[in-house]
Amino acid sequence: MKTEITKQELLSLLQESYNKYKDEKGGKNANYIPYLSRIDSKLFGISACLPDGEILSVGDCNYPFGIESVSKVLTAILIL
């Protein structure tokens, strides 16, 4: 059984997730990485890149975030 989701449905899910977590105050910026220690911790955004290259985004997605440890996941996927 193949289930498909429309772009609008995905965008709605991104918005719902954003609304649910945008006011989360747990955690703190990594102070051992100078660039990250200076980032406004109130910034939050979610993006999804579709197979056709289109990017759906909600929140603060035009700010140049550092990906730091998140890049380890992408590297592991590439290696596998």
N, C-alpha and C positions, 0 to 999 in steps of 0.2 A: 504494500500500500504506500503510495507516494503522497505526501502532504506538501502543499505549497503555501507560502505566505506572500501576500502582496507587499509592495514597497510601503504602501500606506499603513498596513497592519504592523510592519516592522517599525516604522517611524512612530506609530502610536505606542508600541512596546518600549521603545527607547525613551519616549517622553514620560511614560508611566514610571519607568525605572528612575529616570532623572528626578522626577517630582518626589519619589519615595525617599531618595538618598541625598538630595541636594543640601539638606540642613543637618546632615550627620556631622558631629563635631569630634568624633573619636580620632585618636592617632595624632601624629604631629609630623611636620616636615623633617626630613633627614638633615640634621645639623652638621654631619660629617662630610656632606657634599655642598660646597659653598653655593653653587648655582641653585640647588633645591632649597637651601635654607632661606633664600631671599624671595621665593615664590609666595604669592598671596595664597594662604591655605583655604580661602573661601572659594577659589576657582574650582569649577567642576564641570566636566563635559563628557559626553559619550558619543562615539562615532562608530559606524559600521561601514565597512567597505564591501560592496556587493561584487559578485563575480564579474559583472560587466564594467567594473571600475567606478561606478557611481558611489558617492559617499553620502550617507545620511548622518546628520549630526544634530544634537541638542545641547544647549548649555554653552559653556565657555570653550568653544572648539577652535577659535581663531587665535588663541594664545599659544605660543611655542613651548609646550610642555617638554621636559626631559623625560625620556622613557626608561632610563636607568635599568632597574632590575626586571622590568617587564620585558625588556629585550632578550632576556635569558630564555623565556618561554619560546619566543620566535626562533631563536637560534637552535633550541632543542628540536623544534618541529622541523626545521630545515635539515638538521643532521639526520633525523629519523627518516 
